[in-house]
Amino acid sequence: MEFKDIVYSVEDATATIRINRPDVYNAFRYQTVVELIEAFYEAGYDKSVGSIVLTGTGDKAFCTGGDQKNHDGQYQGGIRGTVGMPMEELHSALRDTPKPVIAKVRGYSIGGGNVLATLCDLTIAAESAIFGQVGPKMGSVDPGYGTALLARSVGEKKAREIWYLCRRYTAQEACDMGLVNKVVPDDQLDAEVRQWCDEINEKSPTAIALAKKSFNADTEMIRGIGGLAFQALKLYYDTEESKEGVTALNEKRKPDFRRHYK
């Protein structure tokens, strides 16, 4: 598959998957998601690869979720995916690849991008990184891994705070709550991630794969819950209440969801 929205490379037993849409803060569209799925499976079953790094182009953003230019009540794209993008497939691909995935985060990790960072096995952040959710501010939510797995990572009280209030958190705050493994100065991020990958790559690939599958088993029920919930999310995206978020953004005003709440 020829990649247009991402850059895929392999060096020293580590595959790097880089979202390459810096003009929109590495927000993803339908094509981006499809390419990410393909890249995760390619890296996951390449026996020369021992670890995978997910990152974004530039220093402004890791990923800021779905590209709102492609959103009109629901995400517009191709034929795959309950909500117009194959998000369930992407989340499954990230978890199912038998290699550890490290999120290398510079700048904003927001919305669907923050969900991707949550799903990664490990997250290493630059001091400039900012984390948070925006779904309820935009007429959206991630009713699967983005909520349930987040609660496993940071605790249920904190996860509810993140989603209900839609605040932003510094890299150190994210580390303190358990969303991030380590925070380093921006100019040391590449070297730190390289060190972690080198250490992983020295280990038994089969043992690592078994460990990842074992960790996943504890939260595997979220896949089924998420699949069911995404069906409900599609119905929500068709409502005026959900559409109010993007409409207000385009009109540069504060959304008024309650006037559409029936």
ABEGO torsion letter per residue (X at the ends): XBBAABBBBBBGGBBBBBBBBAAAGGBBBAAAAAAAAAAAAAAAABAABABBBBBBBEAABABAEBBAAABBGBBBBBABEAAGBBAAAAAAAAAABABBBBBBBBEBBBEAAAAAAAABABBBBBAABBBEBAAAAAGBBBABAAAAAAAAAAEAAAAAAAAAAGBBBBAAAAAAAGABABBBBAAAAAAAAAAAAAAAAABBAAAAAAAAAAAAAAAAAAAAAAAAAAAAAAAAAABAAAAAAAAAAAAGBBBBAAAABX
